[in-house]
Amino acid sequence: MEQTANLYISNAIARSLPAMVRNELAKMDPQRQEEFVEEFMRRRKNTGMGYLCWFIFGIHYGYLHKWGLQVVYWLTAGGFFIWAFIDLFRMSGLIKDYNKDLAMDVMRNLKAISG
């Protein structure tokens, strides 16, 4: 069962987090929850910026720290523009997946630091 009664973060942020992260946050004191939110918000990626990187520079995989994939993307000219077109529709999902992985990583690091 998911615990959300002890969350001291905004509902908008809480809804974007994986259930496991929300449950772990509910077990933490408000100060630790604020530390999580600060780090998560500092490092999370924005969908609009992802589209901007895709449109202007073709560097959206680099924006998501996937530099190997970015090099392949450039070498194939965006999969002869087919891959580039498909990414237009995948961008929000790519950003959402990145942010979920980031939330897990931030939680893991916060728990490791707090012991």
N, C-alpha and C positions, 0 to 999 in steps of 0.2 A: 504494500500500500504506500502511496506517495505522500510524503509529508511536505506540506507547503505552509502550514500555519506559522512556522517559526522563520519564515523568510522575511528579511528586512530589505529586500531589493525590489525594484519596480516590477510590476507584472509584465511589462513589455520585455524586459530583459529576461525574466524568469521563463517566459514562454519560448524564448529562442534557445534555451539551454536543454541539453538531454536530461531525461528523467533522473538518471543516476547522479548527475551533477546537482540537480535541484534537491534530491534527497540528502546528499552529502552537505550541501549548504545549510539545510534546515537543522543539521546537527551542530553547526558552528555558531559561535557568538556573533553579534552584530558587527564587531570590529573586523573579524576574519572575513565575514561576508563582504564587507566594504572593500577589503584588500583584494578579494577575488574580483569584484566588479571593476575596480580601478584597473587592474592588470588586464582583464578581459577586454574592457572598452579601449584600452590603449593599443592592444594588439589585434583586435578584430578587423576584418576587412568589410568594405562597403560595396554593395552591389553597383551603385552608380559609378564608383571609381573603377570597378572591374570592367564595366562597359566602356568607360572612357579609355582605359588602357587597351581594350580590345579594338576600339574604333580608331584611335589616333596612332598608337604605337605598335599594336599587335603584340603587346607584352603582358597579356593577362595571366599567362601561366607563371611568369616571373613575379607578378604581383602576388600570386599565391605561393611563392617560394618553391616552385616546381621548375627549376632552371634546366634540368635535363630535357624535360618535355618542351620547354620553351625553345631550346636550341633545335630540336627536331621540327617543331612547328615552323620556325624560320627557314630551316634548310629545305623543307618541302613546300614553302610558300603557303602555309596554312592548309596543307594537304591539297594543293592545287585549288585552293579557295573553297573546297568542299568542307573541309574540317573547320575553316573559319566561319562558314555559314552555319554549320551545326552548332558551333560554340555560341553563336548569337542566342540560341534558344536554351543552351545549357548553363549560361553564366550564373543565373540566380542559384541554381542547384550547386554549382561548383563553390560559390561563395558560402552558401549555407553549410555544405559539408566541411569546408575549411574552418568555419567558425565553431561548428560542433566539435571537431577534433581539437581546436584550440581550447575550448572550454574544458575538455577532458585533461589536456596538458596542463593548463593553469591550475586546475584542481589538484592534479597529481603533485605538482611542484609546491603548492601551498601546504598540502598535507605532509610532504617530505620535510619542509622547512619547520613546520610546527611540531613535528615529531609525533 
